[in-house]
Amino acid sequence: MVTEIIWKELQKTVTVVNEIDDVGSLDEKAEYEAWKLRELKRTKRDKEREKKKSKTLNEDVT
């Protein structure tokens, strides 16, 4: 009984995964711009984390 329920849920998950569109956007320029924006946000986030970490370390030393 439990095995059947788990199996049915697993089949639903597999169906959803198979329906994901991984072909890419037809608009390569827009896709590139979106990637560039994500990279800029990631870089900014990483710099802010490093700055916060450095500030915390400096506070601990003094």
C-alpha positions as CSV (number, residue, x, y, z in Angstrom):
1,M,0.0,0.0,0.0
2,V,2.6,2.5,1.0
3,T,4.9,1.4,-1.8
4,E,2.2,2.0,-4.3
5,I,1.6,5.5,-3.0
6,I,5.3,6.3,-3.1
7,W,5.6,4.8,-6.6
8,K,2.7,6.9,-7.9
9,E,4.2,10.1,-6.5
10,L,7.6,9.2,-8.0
11,Q,6.0,8.8,-11.4
12,K,4.3,12.2,-11.1
13,T,7.7,13.7,-10.3
14,V,9.4,12.0,-13.3
15,T,6.7,13.3,-15.6
16,V,7.2,16.9,-14.4
17,V,11.0,16.7,-14.8
18,N,10.6,15.3,-18.4
19,E,8.4,18.3,-19.3
20,I,11.0,20.9,-18.4
21,D,12.2,22.9,-21.4
22,D,15.9,22.9,-21.4
23,V,16.3,23.9,-25.1
24,G,17.0,27.5,-24.3
25,S,15.5,30.8,-25.3
26,L,15.0,31.7,-28.9
27,D,16.3,35.1,-28.1
28,E,20.0,34.6,-27.5
29,K,20.7,38.3,-26.8
30,A,18.0,38.5,-24.1
31,E,19.3,35.2,-22.6
32,Y,22.8,36.6,-22.5
33,E,21.7,39.8,-20.9
34,A,19.8,37.9,-18.2
35,W,22.9,35.8,-17.6
36,K,25.0,38.9,-17.3
37,L,22.6,40.5,-14.8
38,R,22.7,37.3,-12.7
39,E,26.5,37.3,-12.7
40,L,26.6,41.0,-11.7
41,K,24.2,40.3,-8.8
42,R,26.2,37.3,-7.8
43,T,29.4,39.3,-7.8
44,K,27.8,42.1,-5.8
45,R,26.5,39.6,-3.3
46,D,29.9,37.9,-3.0
47,K,31.6,41.2,-2.4
48,E,29.1,42.2,0.2
49,R,29.5,38.9,2.0
50,E,33.3,39.3,1.9
51,K,33.1,42.9,3.2
52,K,30.8,41.8,6.1
53,K,33.1,38.9,6.9
54,S,36.1,41.2,6.9
55,K,34.3,43.7,9.1
56,T,33.3,40.9,11.6
57,L,36.9,39.7,11.7
58,N,38.2,43.2,12.4
59,E,35.6,43.7,15.2
60,D,36.7,40.4,16.8
61,V,40.4,41.4,16.7
62,T,39.8,44.7,18.5
